Amino acid sequence: MTLDTVEHETGAQPRWSVVWLHGLGADGNDFAPIVPELVRREWPALRFVFPHAPVRAVTINGGMRMRAWYDIRDLDLANRADLEGVAASVADVEALIAREEARGVPPERLLLAGFSQGGAVTLAAGLARARPLAGLVALSTYLPMGAERAQAACVPEATAQPVFMAHGQFDPVVPQRGGEAAGQILRTLGFSVDWRVYPMQHAVCAEEVRDLGDWMTARFAAG
């Protein structure tokens, strides 16, 4: 059974899909409004898929139950992620990717995107993709494992996936250094990473949306 989703198609019979994972405490509706700001007239028909994360207890929020891709046990980035929860969410994402293929969109024409927690799951999923996706988008996020675990999880074929990473210079939730460290680990593993920084906090800005649109245009041209 796949996760419940919010979906938006930009045209009939989409040939490409974008699976976009929200951040902690949000849901699939959170990034749906970005579609009209991001989409360009010359792009192929797309299906945006915004899944809802499962509801679970989150340790740093006093055990409060909310939508989360994994438990957050500590504010320290090195110990923040519940790796069992990350693995379960990666499996949920893989089920969504398989559903898109069943609907006519192969992984080679699918972009996996995520913000904050969703971005961490995006990177974790991307590392293990023996059949590369068209690209990975990781916004205001970090790698939910250290360099050694990342190297062990990474399969050679995965490094063919281009990565767009963006971060806020004044992010108080995921400090910029966390994003930078993730990008550096990915580069060391052999990924091509387009890294951007903007004068914002834990958010998305118009300049970032424009730059992401340029990067996506290149992915569609390559596909």
Order of alpha helices (4+ residues) and beta strands (2+ residues): beta-beta-alpha-beta-beta-beta-alpha-beta-alpha-beta-alpha-beta-alpha-beta-alpha
